[in-house]
Structure formats: C-alpha cells, structure tokens
Amino acid sequence: AGDEAVAVPAAGKKAAKKAAKKDAKKEVKTSEDAAGDEAVALAAAAAKKAARKDAKKEGKAARPDSILFEQCYKGRVVPESEWPDFVASLRTDLPVTLRFAAAHPLAAALESYMEQTFMQPGALDAPPPEAAPEDAGEGGAEKPAAVAVVASEKPLARIPWLQNAWKLDLPKAVLRRAPGPKRLHNFLKTCTELGAISRQEACSMVPALLLDSRPGLRVLDVCASPGMKTLQLLDVAAPSAAVAATTASAASAATGALADPSAVLGAGAVVSNELDGRRCCMLAHHVLRTRNPAGLVLHHNALSLPDLGHQFDRVLCDVPCSGDGTIRKAPQLLAGWRPNKSSALHDLQLRIACAGAERLAEGGRMVYSTCAFSPIENEAVVSALLQRAEGALELVDCSGELASLPRRPGLEHWDVPAGARQCKQAVFLQNPDEAAARGLDILASAWPPKGEAATQLGLPGVLQRCWRMYPHLGDSGGFFVAVLRRVGDKPLPVGFVPKPKVVAVVAADSEQTQEMPAEGAGDSAEAADDLPEDAVCKEKLPDSQKEAKFAAAKSNERTSELVEEALAFYGLGGVPLDNFFVRNEGEGRNVYLVSDAVRDALLASPSSLRALIGGVRVFDENRFLKASSCKMRLVQEGVNWLAPLMRRRRCPASPSEMLWLLEGAKVSFADLAADSAFRASLEGLDSQGSVAVVCDLLGGTRLCAAAERGARCVTLFVNQHEMRELRQTMLEYLCPGQER
C-alpha cells in the first residue's frame, strides 16, 4: 500500500517535468526582464546625465521655459516689451569677465602686456577648424567647409565703468584651441595662479564699487563667500603693496631708503564673514592669495557676530538669495525654480540686513545686494529695513555714479506670488492672511507699503534709487543693489533687528512645548541647496592657517623676544611690535603682520572669535639654517610688504640673476659677476640667514622673493610651484628674451 501511494504514474511524471521546465523558463525570462529593465534604467540615467552635461556645455538648457518663471516675471518685473530680449539673453553663456588686482605687485605690468599683445588686430582671430573624417556627410559626401567661429567685434575689451576690469567674449572651444586665443588662455591661467587676476561676473563688481571704500576704513562683508567682492575691497583698502614696493628702488637699497610704514599699517580692515563651512573655506583660500595685512576672515552666523570693539565705516550685505540672476551661469537653477523660495528667504534677508545696519557707524555707508530678480528679496527688504529704522537710515541716490553701466530703477509696485516646484500656475496673494490660509508663513513686509506707511517711506520715488541690472541690458547676469546711509543724529530704535520666526516643537520625552527657530532661520541652508561647484572648497587650508585664536606676539615672553630679535635683524625698527600676532597659543612658529585696524579688532574680540585668516604671514621659526643669528626667517607670503620697510638684509638683483635663482639652484657668490650689486650686498652681510631679494623690472615693477643666505651661496625660500610660475612670467611676459 505504501509503495502504491508513493508511486507516481508515468503520465504524472511527464507532467511534473513539463511544469518544472516551464517554471524554469519563466524564472529565466523574469531574471532577463529584470536585468533588461535595470540596463534600460542605467542607460536612461546615463543618457540623462549626458544630456545635462551637453546642455550645460552648449549653453542651450531650457532656461526660460519655466512656466512659473514667466508668470511671475513677464510684465511684472521685466517689462513685457523687453521680455523677448530678456529670454534670448538667458539662452546664451556669460562672457568671461576678470579684474586685475591693484594690490598685486605684478598686476600692472601683466595688464599692460595683455593690452599690448592681445588687443592688436588679428591677435585673437580664430581660424576655421579642419574638417575631420567623421564630419563627412551621408553617403560619403563632403560637408561644406567649416567656417571660423565669430564671437564679437571686440573679443577682448575693457569694462568701461571699472578700472582694471576686462571682458573676454570668445567661445571656450576657440579659447582653448585656436593659436592666438590659446596663448591668451595660458596667460590668464598663469595670472590666476599668481593671484594677479580674479574671475568675477561684471554685475557682481558693482556692490563693492558703490560702497565707496577707501584706505584706512573699517569694512565688514557680512556674507562674503566665495570672496570676489572681499578681494575688491582689499584692493581698495590696501593697494600699498605695489606702491610701497616701488617707493624704494633697488639702486637705493644699500642706502636704506624706506617706504612709509603707515602705507602698510594704516590700510584699514576688511572683515569678511561666512557661516557655511564649505564656503568659508573657499573664502579663506581667496583671501590667502591676496597676502594682505588688512584681511580678517571670520566663521560666524551673520546675526550673532562677536563684538570687535568698534562700528564699521562700510558694510556690505550681499545676502543669501534664490540666485535666479545667475541662470546664465548655472542653468540648473531654473529646473527647481519656484516663487515660494523668495518668500521663504525674505525673513532671513531682512534680519541679515538689519544686523549689518546695526554694525554701521554714524555717517557710514551700507550696500544691500542680491543676484535675484524677485522684488520680495530686493525692494521689499529695503522697504522693510527703512521702515524699521524710523529715519536712522536713508536710501542714497546714486544716479550720478557709473554712468556707463546700463541699469533700471527699482520697482515700487510688485506682487507676492506663491507656487511650489510642481505647480503649473502661480497664485498671487493679496495679504498675509491669504498666505496663511494656503499654509504659507510670509511676513507682511513682503508686500509693498501702502497708505501712511508708503508716505512716510517717501513713496512714490524713493525705491527708484535702487538699481536693477538685467542680462539683456549689458550682456551680464542679473543683480540688485541698494545703497543706504546711517543718519548721524538718529539712533536705531530698540528691537531694530527682528527676531527669528519660531515654530512649536513637542519634545519626544515630555509633554512640554518649546519654541524653536524655524528651519533655515539662522543659516543659509535654503540658499545653499543649489551651490555651484566652484563655490565650495575642495582643499584644506595650509597648516600655518589652522583655526586657532590669534594672540599678540608681545603677550608671550618667548614670542616677544623672537619677534623683537627679528625686527632688529632685518632693520624693521619702524614697525611696532603691537602689529605682530601668532597662533597656536603663542608658540610663535608662524608670525603674522596685521594692520592697525585688524590689530584693534583682534585685541577687542572675545575668546569665542573664530578667525580663519588674519593679516599676512611674514616670519616663521628657522629650523633649518642653524648658523643664522636670527631664529625667525622671512617667508614669501609677506616679503612684498616687509622688503620696502627693511633697513638691512635687502639685496638688489638683476633680472638675469633673479631668473637664475628661480631655477631653484643654490647660487654661489663666486659664480656671480665681480661687479654685481647682488654679490656685493650678499658678501657685505655679517651673518647667515634670510634676505629679501629685490628685482626691478621695466615700468617700475618690482619682484621680491625670500631667500636664505648661507656662508658662500644663496637659494630662494619659495615653493616650487610659485618659483616655476614666477620664472615663466618673467621669461614670457615681463622680460622676454632675458637670459641668465
């Protein structure tokens, strides 16, 4: 019975086998389908990524095709008659714009070389590209001959409303491949490596210009990253590197002719602050390139900056914004564009503007700016700021400044739109109650003032003093600028800085409700969602710039002795000990020179101050040349500032001798010409140790380098990369044909 029960009829066995095969085939097919689906998904993702990359490369992303974008701006922000030109400009790439740094000792000579070389007729002509085999038409037929790429009548031209600024209108493919443009491209790369130029969008240069800063003033850049405006301000605050460096000629080096120390120490202070850590690191890198004693980089919330002991003569509030004025540079911003973002940022922008105005000295000047089109981020913030100040701030009429810069006046009437990313239709809200009914928390200040409030503000008329810059007006990006002045006889009212919005939060382990700041209220997280790749830092700061509290050199007995010894050794008696600071709890391994204003700020700051950069490094502890009678040696970062002030150990070298040193070799005194002034100055020194090598070039340009003078030879104390760049610059641009 058991055998019978277990036995399976032959027909049943066949059926079971058939079913098993069928199931196996199904499984194989399912797995193949799954693999196929996965492959299709991967291919689609790759195609999408490639499409985005191509769109970005060619500048043909669907930039103005956002329905919400057009509904909110056409005829409301941009005049309807100008909309086609506005849209057309958004479809094109930005021209390259750059600025030569006035404070860089080589900038003037390099700018002159660029003008004389690349402004000549035909210097930047782009020949037609050669036809490649793959360019053949269908059926092997040849395509029409390629033609030269036409950029503009003047591919390289000065920006008329800003000194030392240039515009380059050449396609990237031409700039990197055609012989003439490629030479210019390599020249600009070298200048960038040396810190002589800064790439900056043209409209972005306007806020620092309207700030009307001057040497000796205290300037605060509240939200400074990535730092291009800070570099502009540093150029104005301390242009004396080039001035001081040419005050004493190489011929008079042996006589001890000096520049005035006040040219360096009286430069003022440019305090730049950034909350976001990645962006602050980028800001620090840019400020480091300037090697300026007036620079101070802080890492704090703009709404709670530590007290630095004084008010500021100038304040720049370039606040976090939606950034839709940069669509030409970052077309991906349009994909996620929605009007709700502007409404969400309005509160933060107003509080930052109020915090900046609170730091402004009486009679001081403040600039509020954004790279956004929305009036909720622009005129609405300025209007609310003036109302809250109750007469202590006034909007400055700048109509007579930068006359050649195309712009439009500010708006005095605007709408408050609402719409999330997925919406197809924007809704225009009439008041905060209507916004609340839709679940939106928008401040009343986002709407235009009406009635008595408008009359007290000075409407109509006052908001037209603001400037709006549109892409189609000057072939640039979009920007908004407003200039305000602190009225001297009126204090700011109590509670001038609004408190952050709060939300109710119930703790998980209790039944108590706590009030917490709303998300994004204290930082720029909302604005940081779409950070461009070049706005964040990819490199760590040098070891000499590790974040640590700055301490006065004289506050530590050992450090004080080391610096005083160095001042005597290099003949720097005119520079006070008070202007030297150290880090790392006063160990004195790296010593920094700061201006008088930066010194006062550091001494008045609390222990909680988070400073990444302060002044310029001028000395470090000599741990290699033991025969030197001075324990501190010169470093390359600060030699341009110290060389004109040194009474001792400043050695003049000819261009050929400087080129020899820049090869990185040890140069023996005996190998120098018998009548060489450089040899005489080296042999005339009574001890080994650091020297400043000074080389005068044509046009009053001076190149300084830190070097170590041994018993019978001298070698530069400059990193290999910088030596290579300096040597190439001399050979190709500053003194071509010169040989050692």
Secondary structure as GFF3:
##gff-version 3
##sequence-region A 1 740
A	DSSP	alpha_helix	2	6	.	.	.	ID=ss1
A	DSSP	alpha_helix	10	58	.	.	.	ID=ss2
A	DSSP	three_ten_helix	63	65	.	.	.	ID=ss3
A	DSSP	alpha_helix	67	73	.	.	.	ID=ss4
A	DSSP	three_ten_helix	80	82	.	.	.	ID=ss5
A	DSSP	alpha_helix	83	90	.	.	.	ID=ss6
A	DSSP	beta_strand	96	100	.	.	.	ID=ss7
A	DSSP	alpha_helix	107	118	.	.	.	ID=ss8
A	DSSP	three_ten_helix	133	135	.	.	.	ID=ss9
A	DSSP	three_ten_helix	138	140	.	.	.	ID=ss10
A	DSSP	beta_strand	156	158	.	.	.	ID=ss11
A	DSSP	beta_strand	165	168	.	.	.	ID=ss12
A	DSSP	alpha_helix	172	177	.	.	.	ID=ss13
A	DSSP	alpha_helix	179	194	.	.	.	ID=ss14
A	DSSP	beta_strand	197	199	.	.	.	ID=ss15
A	DSSP	three_ten_helix	202	205	.	.	.	ID=ss16
A	DSSP	alpha_helix	206	210	.	.	.	ID=ss17
A	DSSP	beta_strand	218	221	.	.	.	ID=ss18
A	DSSP	alpha_helix	228	237	.	.	.	ID=ss19
A	DSSP	alpha_helix	240	247	.	.	.	ID=ss20
A	DSSP	three_ten_helix	250	255	.	.	.	ID=ss21
A	DSSP	alpha_helix	262	265	.	.	.	ID=ss22
A	DSSP	beta_strand	269	273	.	.	.	ID=ss23
A	DSSP	alpha_helix	277	290	.	.	.	ID=ss24
A	DSSP	beta_strand	295	298	.	.	.	ID=ss25
A	DSSP	three_ten_helix	302	304	.	.	.	ID=ss26
A	DSSP	beta_strand	312	318	.	.	.	ID=ss27
A	DSSP	three_ten_helix	324	326	.	.	.	ID=ss28
A	DSSP	three_ten_helix	331	336	.	.	.	ID=ss29
A	DSSP	alpha_helix	340	358	.	.	.	ID=ss30
A	DSSP	beta_strand	360	370	.	.	.	ID=ss31
A	DSSP	alpha_helix	379	389	.	.	.	ID=ss32
A	DSSP	beta_strand	393	395	.	.	.	ID=ss33
A	DSSP	beta_strand	408	409	.	.	.	ID=ss34
A	DSSP	beta_strand	416	418	.	.	.	ID=ss35
A	DSSP	beta_strand	427	429	.	.	.	ID=ss36
A	DSSP	alpha_helix	432	437	.	.	.	ID=ss37
A	DSSP	three_ten_helix	444	446	.	.	.	ID=ss38
A	DSSP	alpha_helix	451	457	.	.	.	ID=ss39
A	DSSP	three_ten_helix	462	465	.	.	.	ID=ss40
A	DSSP	beta_strand	467	469	.	.	.	ID=ss41
A	DSSP	alpha_helix	471	474	.	.	.	ID=ss42
A	DSSP	beta_strand	479	486	.	.	.	ID=ss43
A	DSSP	beta_strand	502	506	.	.	.	ID=ss44
A	DSSP	beta_strand	513	517	.	.	.	ID=ss45
A	DSSP	alpha_helix	525	528	.	.	.	ID=ss46
A	DSSP	three_ten_helix	533	535	.	.	.	ID=ss47
A	DSSP	three_ten_helix	543	545	.	.	.	ID=ss48
A	DSSP	beta_strand	551	552	.	.	.	ID=ss49
A	DSSP	three_ten_helix	553	555	.	.	.	ID=ss50
A	DSSP	alpha_helix	557	569	.	.	.	ID=ss51
A	DSSP	three_ten_helix	577	579	.	.	.	ID=ss52
A	DSSP	beta_strand	580	582	.	.	.	ID=ss53
A	DSSP	beta_strand	590	593	.	.	.	ID=ss54
A	DSSP	alpha_helix	596	604	.	.	.	ID=ss55
A	DSSP	beta_strand	611	614	.	.	.	ID=ss56
A	DSSP	beta_strand	616	621	.	.	.	ID=ss57
A	DSSP	beta_strand	632	634	.	.	.	ID=ss58
A	DSSP	alpha_helix	636	642	.	.	.	ID=ss59
A	DSSP	three_ten_helix	643	645	.	.	.	ID=ss60
A	DSSP	beta_strand	650	653	.	.	.	ID=ss61
A	DSSP	alpha_helix	655	661	.	.	.	ID=ss62
A	DSSP	beta_strand	667	668	.	.	.	ID=ss63
A	DSSP	three_ten_helix	669	671	.	.	.	ID=ss64
A	DSSP	alpha_helix	677	683	.	.	.	ID=ss65
A	DSSP	beta_strand	689	696	.	.	.	ID=ss66
A	DSSP	three_ten_helix	698	700	.	.	.	ID=ss67
A	DSSP	beta_strand	702	709	.	.	.	ID=ss68
A	DSSP	beta_strand	713	716	.	.	.	ID=ss69
A	DSSP	alpha_helix	720	729	.	.	.	ID=ss70
A	DSSP	pi_helix	730	734	.	.	.	ID=ss71
###
